[in-house]
Amino acid sequence: METVIDKNILNSKIALKGYNRDELADKLGITPQSVTNIRTGKHNPSFGLINRMYRVLDLSENDAFKIFFAPNLPSK
């Protein structure tokens, strides 16, 4: 299953933590360009990267679900 993220919620969580692109990339172990691609929806993170983002951004389970999994659920 392809991961689709809610980039609006993700971007707000990144802003709340105060990370710039380079800082977040360093903490996640990815390139700054990869951070940009994820934030703009050009690239979807792997499950391993989702797990690292969960920890680095100190997301609640509810936040993580809304960002990474809720957009995948079919609507009625």
Buried (B, 14 or more C-beta within 10 A) or exposed (E): EEBEBBBEBBBEBBEEBEBEBEBBBBBBEBEBEBBEBBBEEEBBBEEEBBEBBBEBBEBEEEBBEBBBBBEEEEEE
